[in-house]
């Protein structure tokens, strides 16, 4: 059986993760990530056009790149190369919420702080 077919089968059988489950898993991945992660600049001011054209790939040192490398998120449908808008949609996070954990306006933050901010979002709504 091809690897693609196995991934499709696993994806079809698994119950889709909730927003809370995705955010909590993502926070844990960030917390365990060995190096510092980059933050976006002015994410709160990005237009819809910008959000749809900012590409996130596994080679970038962003929290979203950490998520893209995760096989569980891949099985859930997070593409290896995606736009910022699509990634935010996958996690069911608004632009304003993304600003709260991924913008550089408050200066650099540690992976632990970024993970804690994402965890707080998991319990909102």
C-alpha positions in Angstrom: 0.0 0.0 0.0 1.4 3.4 -0.9 2.2 5.9 1.8 -0.3 8.4 0.5 -3.1 5.8 0.6 -2.1 5.0 4.2 -2.2 8.7 5.2 -5.7 9.1 3.6 -7.0 6.0 5.4 -5.7 7.2 8.7 -7.2 10.6 8.1 -10.5 9.1 7.2 -10.6 6.9 10.3 -9.5 9.4 12.9 -12.0 11.7 14.4 -11.0 15.3 13.5 -9.4 17.2 16.3 -11.2 20.1 18.0 -9.8 23.6 18.1 -8.8 23.1 21.7 -7.0 19.8 20.9 -5.1 21.4 18.0 -4.1 24.4 20.0 -3.0 22.4 23.0 -0.9 20.0 20.9 0.6 22.9 19.0 1.5 24.6 22.3 3.3 21.5 23.4 5.2 21.2 20.2 6.4 24.8 20.5 7.4 24.3 24.2 9.5 21.3 23.2 11.1 23.0 20.1 14.8 23.3 20.7 15.5 26.7 19.1 14.0 30.2 19.2 11.0 30.9 17.0 10.6 34.0 14.9 7.6 36.3 15.3 5.7 38.2 12.7 6.0 41.9 12.3 2.7 43.9 12.2 0.4 40.8 11.8 -2.4 42.8 13.2 -2.2 45.3 10.2 -1.9 42.7 7.5 -4.6 42.9 4.9 -6.5 39.8 3.7 -4.4 40.0 0.6 -1.2 39.8 2.7 -2.5 36.9 4.8 -3.3 35.0 1.7 0.2 35.7 0.2 2.5 35.1 3.2 3.8 31.6 2.6 4.7 29.4 5.6 7.0 26.5 4.9 8.8 24.0 7.1 12.0 25.9 6.5 10.9 29.0 8.3 11.5 29.3 12.0 7.9 30.2 13.0 5.5 28.4 15.3 3.4 27.5 12.3 6.4 25.8 10.7 6.7 23.6 13.8 3.1 22.6 13.4 3.6 21.8 9.7 6.3 19.3 10.6 4.0 17.4 12.9 2.6 14.1 11.3 -0.7 14.4 13.3 -1.4 17.9 11.9 -0.4 16.7 8.5 -3.0 13.9 8.8 -5.5 16.5 9.9 -4.9 18.5 6.7 -2.3 21.1 7.5 -0.2 21.4 4.3 3.6 21.3 4.3 3.4 24.7 2.4 0.5 26.9 3.1 -0.4 30.6 3.5 -0.7 32.4 6.8 -4.5 32.7 6.2 -4.9 28.9 5.6 -2.8 28.1 8.7 -4.9 30.4 10.8 -8.0 28.8 9.5 -6.7 25.3 10.2 -6.2 26.3 13.9 -9.4 28.3 13.9 -7.5 31.4 15.1 -8.4 34.9 14.1 -5.9 37.5 13.0 -6.3 39.3 16.3 -5.7 36.0 18.3 -2.6 35.4 16.2 -1.3 38.8 17.1 -1.6 37.9 20.8 1.0 35.0 20.4 2.9 35.6 17.3 3.7 39.4 16.9 6.9 41.1 17.6 5.4 44.4 18.8 6.0 43.5 22.5 9.5 42.2 21.7 10.9 38.7 21.7 9.2 36.0 23.7 10.4 32.6 24.6 8.9 29.4 23.2 7.5 28.7 26.7 5.7 32.1 26.7 4.4 31.6 23.2 3.1 28.1 24.1 1.3 29.5 27.2 -0.4 32.2 25.1 -1.6 29.6 22.6 -2.9 27.4 25.5 -4.9 30.4 26.8 -6.5 30.7 23.4 -7.5 27.0 23.6 -9.8 27.7 26.5 -11.4 30.8 25.1 -14.7 30.8 23.1 
